[in-house]
Amino acid sequence: MHDLNAPASGFQIYPTVFDGFIALIFFAFSVTVYFQLADAVWRHLLSQSFEAVPGVVTRCGISRHEGADGEFSDVDIQYTYEIHDKTYHGTVIRCHKLVWDHPFAMRFVAAHPVGSKIMVYADPSNPANSVLMRDTDGSFLYIAMFLLPFHVVWIGTVAAGFEARKYPSCQMPAYVGSDQNGVLRIRWNYLIHFGITFVVIFILSIFFILGIPFHIGSPPSLFTMTVAWLILIAVPTAVYFTIERRGALGYYEIVIDRRQRTLTVPRSAVRGENVVMRFQDIESVRVGISKPDSEGNVSYPVFLIGRDSTGLLKEIKLVHWEDKEISDRLVAVIQKGLGKVTS
């Protein structure tokens, strides 16, 4: 596929220093969080080798702190345990506290009253280092999902910049095409599968990031986050291949076959199948103008006028853009492909 646009036809995208700066910020934020996540995962793995020893809760209650997002709850706990006849004091519940909400803190305090006997997990090489919980929840997967919207933004920004640099003056073409063996294929929405897939990933990740803490609670279970990730992978994948299949079926391209002297109009939501017209039945290809919307904006649809197999004159809308120059250019490309100038 190659660009069929004149240099002035297309969507202007200038990858500026500001775009690069924004992408760099999101990248730096992601890397920072990933380092923290990796550290938490490492400490969690180390805690799996800690030895279990009996202990007693000496203090347990709810403490409130002011943070950047307002007041939040935490558990204030202290417990004692003995190793080799030496008493140690611990205050750590879990080696990480990535995701924590008030209901979880309340449940934990209710389950650990002062004086209750507990099981403490202590580091045999450093007995003063201990935790109360070493089970695996869904916190790690939640944090990884939390980063996804940032990835979509900075990867999309960088990818758009590199794609735009392939074209003159950083213009993304409105349509591309190929002309081989007497068959001209003109395709628009040639990057739609990437764009829509990125949007679906962004929306789904935001949905889970906000929905899971409010409706399920945090920290989320490993099962909950596993299901969420499976959905987050499966749905965009299905969307991507569905759009790709639609493209292969001709939803996004006009095919001008100069050997058979036919023009095939792609199917659409209105047209259930492709429309094939012979060259001699095509009367004109023209650019129209839509009615102004509430803000006075108009678009410029491209129409193909010709007769079907029954001789009935039909007007088929191919596509429309808000830039008249793009529509005019598409008409010129179709006319050239037909080998004649229609009016």
Secondary structure as UniProt FT lines:
FT   STRAND          2..3
FT   TURN            7..8
FT   STRAND          11..12
FT   HELIX           17..47
FT   TURN            48..49
FT   STRAND          51..67
FT   TURN            68..69
FT   STRAND          70..83
FT   TURN            84..85
FT   STRAND          86..90
FT   HELIX           102..111
FT   TURN            114..115
FT   STRAND          117..123
FT   TURN            124..125
FT   STRAND          126..131
FT   HELIX           139..146
FT   HELIX           148..164
FT   TURN            165..166
FT   HELIX           168..170
FT   STRAND          171..172
FT   STRAND          175..180
FT   TURN            181..182
FT   STRAND          183..188
FT   TURN            190..191
FT   HELIX           192..215
FT   HELIX           222..248
FT   TURN            249..250
FT   STRAND          253..257
FT   TURN            258..261
FT   STRAND          262..265
FT   STRAND          275..278
FT   HELIX           279..281
FT   STRAND          282..287
FT   TURN            294..295
FT   STRAND          300..307
FT   TURN            309..310
FT   STRAND          313..321
FT   HELIX           324..338
//
